[in-house]
Structures are given as structure tokens and as C-alpha cells.
Amino acid sequence: MSNNNQLSVFLKEIKAEVSAAQSSKDWESIFSKIKSYPGPIKYSYTTEIVMLVLAVLGGAIQGFFTNQGQTWGMVYSLRGDQAIFLMLTLVGLIAIIAISSKASTISEISDNIFNKDVFWDNQLEEVSNEGKHAEYKELFSDFNRGDQDRKIRKVIKGKFKGEDHSLDYELYKFSYVVVTYRTVKVGKATTVQRVETTYYRYGMVCDFPFLKANVLIGEDLQGSYKQSWETTSQDFNRRFNIYTTSEHEVAKFLSPSTIQAFNNGIDMGSMNFEFVNGRLCISFSDSDVYSLERTFGIDKINEFEKEIKEKQVLPKLQELLALVHKLMANSDNNFK
């Protein structure tokens, strides 16, 4: 068995063990097994490189003779030249795909280990997204965006314990499609072209039982609210618009310390805070709230093991949870 084939069989076993891992305790046996592999966790690309070189050289030689008004040895017709060109292109593509496939296997296993570890370190768990869009859209304005194909693509459950309050929360990835039309000229004719563009939003949903009214504090969203309200903070008013079903309740909620918490809080792109029927939805455009970039992989197993043993902190998630906890603590006092 060639070294590449041996490595492929080994990585298939490792991939299965990583998929079956239930806690960080499982990493020890998996890392030990990777360290015991008799050779580097690295594919040889000699065959693919030779194929690429031959394809490039062949194309260059063919191009030279074609530019000279000749075919290969004056034997092939123009159709023969085209066939040779297609064959060389195919050889090159096969080589590139083979290199990419081998490299992606090592990267995929490394990503799976790292992402699992990030979730475990932050008490996160991906759960079913079935029925979530129907549940969310009944409450929150953000899920009525777009024209069609509104979907909750991912739901991640988490737990947070703060000094004054604890909460269970759900992180989500939401997509929707906006349909537009544009006029396109084709020769002398004019036609209307339908364009479908997919957009993504991210956010958190949790219980917030302190507000008796529905309130939307948003950067780019109004929903169906009729009443608007403003604070005395110019910094707050420049960033957020406020819509509510009760000016009295929102005035109680937005105490000076709460306004300061919003002003000093994280900016995650087009943020909206909507409080409805004892629940809170915070939506935003940043996509990296529950993900991190790893530095190493299983091809550098000692460095990767050290990286995995360190606690993986999600800074944006921690800031978001700290803000929610601050809002809860302030509201708990305000509404007693």
C-alpha cells in the first residue's frame, strides 16, 4: 500500500473517532493515535505535480506550434488540436482536484476537532432547527425580512450563569431571499431579469420576563410598531430607533444605566433588540459569534494538542451575554 493510501485509511479511522467523540476527554486517545502514526500527517503530491507540469508544458508546446500556423508535426487537424487541448486541460483539472481533496481531508478533521472543542468549552450544543422559523416569526420582526425562502439554518443552545441571573439561550443563523428586477439589453431587445439575492442574519433568543410592553430598539428595523420614542442620550439616538406599545414601560426600562450599557455595548452590525411577550431577540449581521479560527491542525499535532487544551473563549458571545445580563440586572431592579 502506498504512503498516500495508508494515510487515507488512517484518516478515515480518525474522522470516525472524532465524529463519535462526546467530550474533551476523548481527545487524549485520538491525539495519541495520531502521534503514533508512522510518518507525517501529510500527503505526497508528486503524481499530481507531474501531471500539472505535463499539462502546462503540453499546452505551451501546442500553443507554440499553433501560433506558427502548424499543428503537432503537421499531423493533426484543427479538430485534433482542440482535442489535445481539452485532454491537457482535463489532466490539469484532475491534478488540482486531487490535491484539493487530499488537503481538505486533513483540514476537515482539524476543523471538526476544533469546532467541537469550542462548543464544549462554551457549553454550546447544536440542536434541531425544525419549526424554529415558524416559532420565531410569530414573535419577532426580524424574521419577516425579504420576499421568500425564509429559513432558520442553524440553532445552537447555550447556558449562561451570571452573578445575578442565569439564562438558557438559542443562537441562530437565518437566511432570506430578496427579489429585485432589472432591465437588461440583449442586442436591440430589452428584457426584465429577475434577480434573487440571499442574505444572512444571526442572533440570540432568550427569556426576558421584565418588560410588560413590547419594545424594539433597532438600527435597521421598525416592524409593525406605531409608537416611537427617544431618549435624552444623543449617542443612543444616533445609533438606535425605539418603537414600543407603551411609552411608559420603555421609559422605565431605559434607565440611565441601561442606556449606558447600550452605548458601551458591542457593535455586531445592524443590531436590533426586540422584547416581545417576555422574550428577547437580538439580531445582527456578524457571523463569527459562535466560531473561532484555529492556528494549527492535526498535521502539527503537538502544537494542535496544546491549542485544544487551552480554553477556547468566544469573545463576541461573552460580550453579548454580559450585555444581556446587565440589561436583566437593571430591569430586575427597575420593575420590582
Disulfide bonds with the S-S distance in Angstrom:
none
